[in-house]
Every structure is written in structure tokens, then in C-alpha cells.
Amino acid sequence: MSRIGKKPIDVTKDLKVNIKDISLEIQGPKGKLSFDIPEGIKVESKDNKIIVTRISDIKKYRSLHGLVRSLIANMIEGVSKGYSKQLEIQGVGFRAQMEGKTIVMQLGFSHPVRIDSPQDIKIEVQRNIITVSGIDKAKVGQIAADIRSVYPPEPYKGKGIRYVGEVVRKKLGKAATATGGK
């Protein structure tokens, strides 16, 4: 039995859970998310708890059991609290600003880089900090990763876009290796 899959998920009173044959819909104060339940997995709601079970011990169903439980738990946390990721821009002359729902970044390229925000994702820019927030954990992480991939932090000077708190290991330059420095 899956250690993660067998744990029941607590549902607070401000959430509405609607389970149909193959779909699950959760509505909370921040918004509404839905999920298609894969075959072989059963989702039931009892006593303000959601219980995820599988119909047999076939490897496919065992692997989906914990995954489905984690996805449902992430949905519940998303519609009640929400998710956010923060990125910071480091580099001389590097900056970002919002133009409507589009983030425009000046990153030393010959042109400004524009990334459109999906409808349910909110992007804010304050000085050199970009905050991506929303109710869907996967979308928030993907948009943050897309923004970071435009100019990931480079290992020599450390300039680029990185997550807040991310540590970039710096390499020694060519001059340090020529003189025997470590």
C-alpha cells in the first residue's frame, strides 16, 4: 500500500468538493480547480475527508495511487491558500516591468523579452523581484521556470534570473586558473 496514497486528505468547511464518475471539482475561497480521475483509482468523500483508493495492485495503479492523492492535496491547498514563487533578477542594467498582463524584461539582449501571463496566474514586479502566484501549483511552477529559462544564472559573475534563496556556485575565471588559484 502506498504510504502517501493511504493518508486521508482533510477538507475544511470553506471548501466544496464535488466528485462525479471520473472527475473531481474543488471550489474554495481563491477559486475552482477540476481534475480527471484516472481509471483504476477511486476517490471518495467521507466525514470532511477525501480518501483515495485503487482497485487492484497492478503496477500502473500502484504508481497512480500516491500521485493522485498528492495532486488532490495540492488542489486543496491551492484553492484555500494559493501558491507563489519569487524570482530575482541580478545583473547591471537588468530590469523587468509589467505592461498589462505581459512581463517585459531587459536582460542585455538586443531586444526586450516579453512573456504573457496566463489568465489564472498573477505576475507582479517590485524592483528586481518577480512574484508569480496562482492556485494551480503546476502552472505557477511552469511559468516561474519559463521566466528563469530566459536567462538562467551564469556561474562566473552570477548574473541572470534565479529563484529567491537559490545559491549559485561560482566558478573561478580563466585568470585564476592560469595563476594557480583555487
C-alpha positions, -999 to 999 in steps of 0.1 A, spaced: 0 0 0 13 35 -9 24 54 22 13 87 6 -18 73 -11 -34 58 20 -33 91 40 -68 108 41 -69 144 30 -86 168 54 -112 191 38 -121 224 56 -156 237 58 -150 266 34 -143 241 6 -169 224 -17 -159 190 -31 -179 176 -60 -170 140 -71 -186 127 -103 -178 94 -121 -144 104 -135 -140 140 -124 -133 158 -91 -140 195 -87 -129 215 -57 -141 251 -50 -126 273 -24 -121 310 -15 -94 315 -40 -111 298 -70 -121 265 -85 -100 236 -98 -110 203 -115 -92 170 -121 -100 140 -142 -95 109 -121 -75 82 -139 -91 47 -144 -83 23 -116 -84 49 -89 -114 56 -67 -119 89 -48 -145 91 -20 -155 119 3 -165 109 39 -167 130 71 -148 160 57 -120 138 44 -111 126 9 -100 90 6 -81 78 -24 -80 40 -31 -70 18 -60 -90 -11 -74 -61 -36 -76 -23 -40 -71 -13 -38 -107 19 -17 -110 1 10 -131 -25 16 -103 1 15 -75 21 42 -92 -10 64 -98 -23 60 -62 1 83 -44 3 107 -74 -35 112 -74 -36 118 -37 -7 144 -39 -24 162 -68 -57 164 -49 -39 176 -18 -21 203 -39 -55 214 -54 -70 218 -19 -40 238 -7 -42 259 -39 -79 269 -36 -76 276 1 -41 293 4 -27 296 -31 9 292 -44 36 317 -52 72 316 -64 96 345 -63 124 351 -87 151 378 -85 170 395 -113 207 401 -108 229 420 -132 238 455 -141 211 471 -163 188 440 -159 152 450 -151 116 439 -155 83 457 -157 47 449 -163 27 461 -193 -8 449 -187 -6 411 -183 28 409 -200 61 410 -183 88 429 -202 124 422 -193 156 440 -203 183 414 -199 212 426 -220 198 411 -253 193 433 -284 156 432 -277 133 432 -247 119 397 -237 81 395 -233 63 367 -215 25 367 -214 7 357 -182 -20 331 -184 -54 341 -172 -53 324 -138 -17 333 -130 -8 367 -115 27 382 -120 40 412 -100 73 430 -103 88 450 -75 123 464 -82 142 433 -91 118 407 -76 93 389 -98 64 372 -79 44 345 -97 12 334 -79 -19 314 -86 -40 285 -74 -25 258 -96 9 246 -83 20 231 -117 12 263 -136 29 286 -111 60 265 -112 60 262 -150 56 300 -155 84 306 -130 106 281 -148 98 297 -181 108 332 -168 140 317 -153 149 299 -185 152 332 -204 185 340 -187 195 314 -160 222 325 -136 256 320 -151 284 306 -129 311 333 -135 295 365 -124 262 352 -111 241 374 -132 207 363 -145 173 353 -132 172 330 -101 148 318 -75 149 338 -43 172 319 -20 188 299 -48 225 296 -43 246 297 -75 280 281 -72 305 304 -88 334 292 -109 369 307 -110 377 326 -142 404 320 -167 429 343 -149 425 325 -116 433 291 -132 463 305 -151 480 317 -119 473 285 -100 445 299 -78 419 276 -64 
